[in-house]
C-alpha cells in the first residue's frame, strides 16, 4: 500500500523526494506547488497563498502538469 506522500507525488506528477522535502520544510512551497496541492488535496477550497499576486500569476499561465492533476474524491482523503 503506497504512502500518502507517494500517492500525492503520483497525483501531482512530482518526484517523491520533492514532496518529502516540502513536508519536512527543506523546500519552499512555490505558487505552482501550492496550486497543485490545492487541486489534489482540497479541490473545493481556495488556496492560502500569502501573496495573492503569486496565485493570480500562476493561474494565468497553468502548466500542462497542473491541468492533468485530478481532484481527489473526498472519500479517498481519509
Secondary structure per residue as TSV (DSSP state, phi and psi in degrees):
chain	resnum	aa	ss	phi	psi
A	1	X	-	360.0	123.4
A	2	X	-	-71.4	151.7
A	3	X	-	-74.0	166.8
A	4	X	H	-62.0	-38.4
A	5	X	H	-63.9	-40.2
A	6	X	H	-65.4	-44.4
A	7	X	H	-61.9	-43.1
A	8	X	H	-63.4	-42.9
A	9	X	H	-61.0	-41.6
A	10	X	H	-65.3	-43.8
A	11	X	H	-63.3	-36.1
A	12	X	H	-91.4	-2.8
A	13	X	T	53.7	47.4
A	14	X	-	-123.6	142.6
A	15	X	-	-58.7	142.1
A	16	X	H	-58.3	-39.2
A	17	X	H	-64.9	-29.0
A	18	X	H	-71.0	-40.7
A	19	X	H	-63.5	-43.9
A	20	X	H	-60.7	-39.4
A	21	X	H	-68.3	-36.8
A	22	X	H	-62.9	-46.3
A	23	X	H	-66.1	-38.7
A	24	X	H	-77.5	-9.6
A	25	X	T	82.8	14.1
A	26	X	S	-88.5	-7.1
A	27	X	S	-135.4	139.2
A	28	X	-	-73.1	149.1
A	29	X	-	-88.8	112.2
A	30	X	-	-82.4	169.4
A	31	X	H	-60.1	-41.6
A	32	X	H	-64.2	-41.8
A	33	X	H	-65.2	-39.8
A	34	X	H	-63.6	-43.1
A	35	X	H	-64.1	-40.8
A	36	X	H	-63.7	-42.1
A	37	X	H	-64.4	-44.6
A	38	X	H	-58.6	-45.7
A	39	X	H	-67.0	-37.6
A	40	X	H	-79.7	-43.7
A	41	X	H	-93.0	-42.3
A	42	X	-	-133.2	73.2
A	43	X	T	-65.5	-21.1
A	44	X	T	-99.8	-1.8
A	45	X	S	-110.5	145.5
A	46	X	-	-70.6	153.4
A	47	X	-	-69.5	162.0
A	48	X	-	-120.5	50.3
A	49	X	-	-71.7	144.2
A	50	X	S	-67.0	-36.2
A	51	X	-	-111.3	107.6
A	52	X	H	-59.8	-27.5
A	53	X	H	-63.9	-40.8
A	54	X	H	-60.3	-43.5
A	55	X	H	-64.5	-44.7
A	56	X	H	-62.9	-42.3
A	57	X	H	-65.9	-40.3
A	58	X	H	-67.9	-35.5
A	59	X	H	-73.7	-28.1
A	60	X	H	-71.1	-27.0
A	61	X	T	-126.6	64.6
A	62	X	-	-66.6	144.3
A	63	X	-	-87.0	164.6
A	64	X	H	-61.3	-38.1
A	65	X	H	-63.3	-40.9
A	66	X	H	-64.7	-40.2
A	67	X	H	-66.6	-25.0
A	68	X	H	-84.5	-8.3
A	69	X	-	-77.1	122.4
A	70	X	-	-94.7	132.7
A	71	X	-	-59.9	142.1
A	72	X	-	-78.9	147.9
A	73	X	-	-72.9	138.9
A	74	X	G	-56.2	-31.3
A	75	X	G	-66.4	-26.6
A	76	X	G	-82.6	-14.0
A	77	X	G	-70.7	-18.9
A	78	X	-	-76.4	360.0
